[in-house]
Amino acid sequence: MGASEVLGEAAEIPITVAGSVMLAGAHAVNWRHKSHR
């Protein structure tokens, strides 16, 4: 296993976490706008 492979795998985790956090944030914002009506 090369160092670049390890770095690649380590970089995928925060990217996935950030993506799910962004999705959750977008859903929360949409839900807030709908509930205010």
PyMOL Python script that loads the backbone (N, CA, C, O; Angstrom):
from pymol import cmd

cmd.read_pdbstr("""\
ATOM      1  N   MET A   1       0.858  -1.195   0.000  1.00  0.00           N
ATOM      2  CA  MET A   1       0.000   0.000   0.000  1.00  0.00           C
ATOM      3  C   MET A   1       0.896   1.248   0.000  1.00  0.00           C
ATOM      4  O   MET A   1       1.725   1.415   0.894  1.00  0.00           O
ATOM      5  N   GLY A   2       0.730   2.111  -0.989  1.00  0.00           N
ATOM      6  CA  GLY A   2       1.557   3.308  -1.067  1.00  0.00           C
ATOM      7  C   GLY A   2       0.994   4.435  -0.212  1.00  0.00           C
ATOM      8  O   GLY A   2      -0.155   4.390   0.225  1.00  0.00           O
ATOM      9  N   ALA A   3       1.814   5.432   0.014  1.00  0.00           N
ATOM     10  CA  ALA A   3       1.380   6.560   0.845  1.00  0.00           C
ATOM     11  C   ALA A   3       0.221   7.305   0.169  1.00  0.00           C
ATOM     12  O   ALA A   3      -0.688   7.788   0.842  1.00  0.00           O
ATOM     13  N   SER A   4       0.262   7.392  -1.163  1.00  0.00           N
ATOM     14  CA  SER A   4      -0.810   8.094  -1.875  1.00  0.00           C
ATOM     15  C   SER A   4      -2.130   7.353  -1.717  1.00  0.00           C
ATOM     16  O   SER A   4      -3.184   7.985  -1.651  1.00  0.00           O
ATOM     17  N   GLU A   5      -2.094   6.022  -1.655  1.00  0.00           N
ATOM     18  CA  GLU A   5      -3.330   5.257  -1.474  1.00  0.00           C
ATOM     19  C   GLU A   5      -3.924   5.524  -0.093  1.00  0.00           C
ATOM     20  O   GLU A   5      -5.134   5.692   0.058  1.00  0.00           O
ATOM     21  N   VAL A   6      -3.041   5.561   0.917  1.00  0.00           N
ATOM     22  CA  VAL A   6      -3.510   5.829   2.278  1.00  0.00           C
ATOM     23  C   VAL A   6      -4.116   7.232   2.352  1.00  0.00           C
ATOM     24  O   VAL A   6      -5.175   7.431   2.946  1.00  0.00           O
ATOM     25  N   LEU A   7      -3.431   8.194   1.741  1.00  0.00           N
ATOM     26  CA  LEU A   7      -3.946   9.575   1.759  1.00  0.00           C
ATOM     27  C   LEU A   7      -5.288   9.650   1.039  1.00  0.00           C
ATOM     28  O   LEU A   7      -6.200  10.347   1.482  1.00  0.00           O
ATOM     29  N   GLY A   8      -5.403   8.927  -0.074  1.00  0.00           N
ATOM     30  CA  GLY A   8      -6.657   8.934  -0.825  1.00  0.00           C
ATOM     31  C   GLY A   8      -7.809   8.391  -0.001  1.00  0.00           C
ATOM     32  O   GLY A   8      -8.907   8.946  -0.009  1.00  0.00           O
ATOM     33  N   GLU A   9      -7.549   7.292   0.717  1.00  0.00           N
ATOM     34  CA  GLU A   9      -8.625   6.717   1.536  1.00  0.00           C
ATOM     35  C   GLU A   9      -8.967   7.636   2.698  1.00  0.00           C
ATOM     36  O   GLU A   9     -10.138   7.788   3.045  1.00  0.00           O
ATOM     37  N   ALA A  10      -7.948   8.252   3.306  1.00  0.00           N
ATOM     38  CA  ALA A  10      -8.187   9.154   4.431  1.00  0.00           C
ATOM     39  C   ALA A  10      -8.962  10.390   3.979  1.00  0.00           C
ATOM     40  O   ALA A  10      -9.755  10.939   4.743  1.00  0.00           O
ATOM     41  N   ALA A  11      -8.737  10.828   2.737  1.00  0.00           N
ATOM     42  CA  ALA A  11      -9.407  12.037   2.245  1.00  0.00           C
ATOM     43  C   ALA A  11     -10.863  11.745   1.901  1.00  0.00           C
ATOM     44  O   ALA A  11     -11.696  12.651   1.924  1.00  0.00           O
ATOM     45  N   GLU A  12     -11.178  10.494   1.585  1.00  0.00           N
ATOM     46  CA  GLU A  12     -12.563  10.184   1.205  1.00  0.00           C
ATOM     47  C   GLU A  12     -13.511  10.317   2.389  1.00  0.00           C
ATOM     48  O   GLU A  12     -14.672  10.686   2.210  1.00  0.00           O
ATOM     49  N   ILE A  13     -13.035  10.022   3.594  1.00  0.00           N
ATOM     50  CA  ILE A  13     -13.931  10.036   4.759  1.00  0.00           C
ATOM     51  C   ILE A  13     -14.442  11.450   5.061  1.00  0.00           C
ATOM     52  O   ILE A  13     -15.655  11.644   5.144  1.00  0.00           O
ATOM     53  N   PRO A  14     -13.550  12.455   5.229  1.00  0.00           N
ATOM     54  CA  PRO A  14     -14.056  13.804   5.511  1.00  0.00           C
ATOM     55  C   PRO A  14     -14.931  14.346   4.386  1.00  0.00           C
ATOM     56  O   PRO A  14     -15.877  15.091   4.636  1.00  0.00           O
ATOM     57  N   ILE A  15     -14.613  13.970   3.144  1.00  0.00           N
ATOM     58  CA  ILE A  15     -15.432  14.442   2.017  1.00  0.00           C
ATOM     59  C   ILE A  15     -16.845  13.861   2.134  1.00  0.00           C
ATOM     60  O   ILE A  15     -17.831  14.565   1.918  1.00  0.00           O
ATOM     61  N   THR A  16     -16.934  12.575   2.477  1.00  0.00           N
ATOM     62  CA  THR A  16     -18.250  11.943   2.624  1.00  0.00           C
ATOM     63  C   THR A  16     -19.005  12.565   3.791  1.00  0.00           C
ATOM     64  O   THR A  16     -20.201  12.837   3.691  1.00  0.00           O
ATOM     65  N   VAL A  17     -18.305  12.789   4.893  1.00  0.00           N
ATOM     66  CA  VAL A  17     -18.939  13.390   6.078  1.00  0.00           C
ATOM     67  C   VAL A  17     -19.428  14.796   5.742  1.00  0.00           C
ATOM     68  O   VAL A  17     -20.553  15.165   6.078  1.00  0.00           O
ATOM     69  N   ALA A  18     -18.574  15.580   5.075  1.00  0.00           N
ATOM     70  CA  ALA A  18     -18.958  16.950   4.721  1.00  0.00           C
ATOM     71  C   ALA A  18     -20.174  16.935   3.798  1.00  0.00           C
ATOM     72  O   ALA A  18     -21.067  17.772   3.929  1.00  0.00           O
ATOM     73  N   GLY A  19     -20.207  15.983   2.863  1.00  0.00           N
ATOM     74  CA  GLY A  19     -21.342  15.887   1.947  1.00  0.00           C
ATOM     75  C   GLY A  19     -22.630  15.579   2.692  1.00  0.00           C
ATOM     76  O   GLY A  19     -23.663  16.190   2.421  1.00  0.00           O
ATOM     77  N   SER A  20     -22.583  14.641   3.624  1.00  0.00           N
ATOM     78  CA  SER A  20     -23.794  14.291   4.366  1.00  0.00           C
ATOM     79  C   SER A  20     -24.221  15.443   5.277  1.00  0.00           C
ATOM     80  O   SER A  20     -25.414  15.674   5.473  1.00  0.00           O
ATOM     81  N   VAL A  21     -23.249  16.158   5.828  1.00  0.00           N
ATOM     82  CA  VAL A  21     -23.577  17.310   6.685  1.00  0.00           C
ATOM     83  C   VAL A  21     -24.245  18.400   5.855  1.00  0.00           C
ATOM     84  O   VAL A  21     -25.221  19.014   6.287  1.00  0.00           O
ATOM     85  N   MET A  22     -23.705  18.636   4.651  1.00  0.00           N
ATOM     86  CA  MET A  22     -24.293  19.654   3.775  1.00  0.00           C
ATOM     87  C   MET A  22     -25.709  19.266   3.378  1.00  0.00           C
ATOM     88  O   MET A  22     -26.603  20.112   3.345  1.00  0.00           O
ATOM     89  N   LEU A  23     -25.915  17.978   3.075  1.00  0.00           N
ATOM     90  CA  LEU A  23     -27.256  17.507   2.712  1.00  0.00           C
ATOM     91  C   LEU A  23     -28.213  17.691   3.887  1.00  0.00           C
ATOM     92  O   LEU A  23     -29.339  18.156   3.714  1.00  0.00           O
ATOM     93  N   ALA A  24     -27.755  17.323   5.079  1.00  0.00           N
ATOM     94  CA  ALA A  24     -28.611  17.464   6.267  1.00  0.00           C
ATOM     95  C   ALA A  24     -28.930  18.938   6.505  1.00  0.00           C
ATOM     96  O   ALA A  24     -30.059  19.283   6.854  1.00  0.00           O
ATOM     97  N   GLY A  25     -27.937  19.805   6.316  1.00  0.00           N
ATOM     98  CA  GLY A  25     -28.165  21.240   6.505  1.00  0.00           C
ATOM     99  C   GLY A  25     -29.170  21.771   5.501  1.00  0.00           C
ATOM    100  O   GLY A  25     -30.028  22.581   5.851  1.00  0.00           O
ATOM    101  N   ALA A  26     -29.072  21.320   4.251  1.00  0.00           N
ATOM    102  CA  ALA A  26     -30.011  21.773   3.222  1.00  0.00           C
ATOM    103  C   ALA A  26     -31.421  21.313   3.564  1.00  0.00           C
ATOM    104  O   ALA A  26     -32.380  22.066   3.397  1.00  0.00           O
ATOM    105  N   HIS A  27     -31.550  20.074   4.045  1.00  0.00           N
ATOM    106  CA  HIS A  27     -32.875  19.570   4.414  1.00  0.00           C
ATOM    107  C   HIS A  27     -33.443  20.377   5.576  1.00  0.00           C
ATOM    108  O   HIS A  27     -34.631  20.702   5.590  1.00  0.00           O
ATOM    109  N   ALA A  28     -32.589  20.703   6.558  1.00  0.00           N
ATOM    110  CA  ALA A  28     -33.047  21.463   7.723  1.00  0.00           C
ATOM    111  C   ALA A  28     -33.532  22.846   7.295  1.00  0.00           C
ATOM    112  O   ALA A  28     -34.547  23.335   7.791  1.00  0.00           O
ATOM    113  N   VAL A  29     -32.797  23.477   6.366  1.00  0.00           N
ATOM    114  CA  VAL A  29     -33.190  24.814   5.893  1.00  0.00           C
ATOM    115  C   VAL A  29     -34.513  24.731   5.146  1.00  0.00           C
ATOM    116  O   VAL A  29     -35.403  25.555   5.357  1.00  0.00           O
ATOM    117  N   ASN A  30     -34.644  23.731   4.269  1.00  0.00           N
ATOM    118  CA  ASN A  30     -35.894  23.585   3.512  1.00  0.00           C
ATOM    119  C   ASN A  30     -37.063  23.337   4.456  1.00  0.00           C
ATOM    120  O   ASN A  30     -38.146  23.891   4.265  1.00  0.00           O
ATOM    121  N   TRP A  31     -36.844  22.493   5.492  1.00  0.00           N
ATOM    122  CA  TRP A  31     -37.923  22.169   6.426  1.00  0.00           C
ATOM    123  C   TRP A  31     -38.323  23.414   7.210  1.00  0.00           C
ATOM    124  O   TRP A  31     -39.504  23.636   7.473  1.00  0.00           O
ATOM    125  N   ARG A  32     -37.325  24.230   7.584  1.00  0.00           N
ATOM    126  CA  ARG A  32     -37.620  25.450   8.335  1.00  0.00           C
ATOM    127  C   ARG A  32     -38.473  26.397   7.495  1.00  0.00           C
ATOM    128  O   ARG A  32     -39.444  26.971   7.987  1.00  0.00           O
ATOM    129  N   HIS A  33     -38.098  26.557   6.211  1.00  0.00           N
ATOM    130  CA  HIS A  33     -38.855  27.472   5.350  1.00  0.00           C
ATOM    131  C   HIS A  33     -40.287  26.989   5.186  1.00  0.00           C
ATOM    132  O   HIS A  33     -41.220  27.792   5.183  1.00  0.00           O
ATOM    133  N   LYS A  34     -40.465  25.671   5.048  1.00  0.00           N
ATOM    134  CA  LYS A  34     -41.815  25.133   4.859  1.00  0.00           C
ATOM    135  C   LYS A  34     -42.639  25.274   6.135  1.00  0.00           C
ATOM    136  O   LYS A  34     -43.831  25.577   6.075  1.00  0.00           O
ATOM    137  N   SER A  35     -42.004  25.055   7.298  1.00  0.00           N
ATOM    138  CA  SER A  35     -42.761  25.090   8.553  1.00  0.00           C
ATOM    139  C   SER A  35     -43.159  26.524   8.917  1.00  0.00           C
ATOM    140  O   SER A  35     -44.105  26.720   9.680  1.00  0.00           O
ATOM    141  N   HIS A  36     -42.457  27.521   8.389  1.00  0.00           N
ATOM    142  CA  HIS A  36     -42.780  28.916   8.716  1.00  0.00           C
ATOM    143  C   HIS A  36     -44.037  29.380   7.999  1.00  0.00           C
ATOM    144  O   HIS A  36     -44.690  30.325   8.440  1.00  0.00           O
ATOM    145  N   ARG A  37     -44.385  28.717   6.885  1.00  0.00           N
ATOM    146  CA  ARG A  37     -45.562  29.157   6.130  1.00  0.00           C
ATOM    147  C   ARG A  37     -46.847  28.876   6.895  1.00  0.00           C
ATOM    148  O   ARG A  37     -47.935  29.182   6.407  1.00  0.00           O
TER     149      ARG A  37
END
""", "prot")
cmd.dss("prot")
cmd.show_as("cartoon", "prot")
cmd.util.cbc("prot")
cmd.orient("prot")
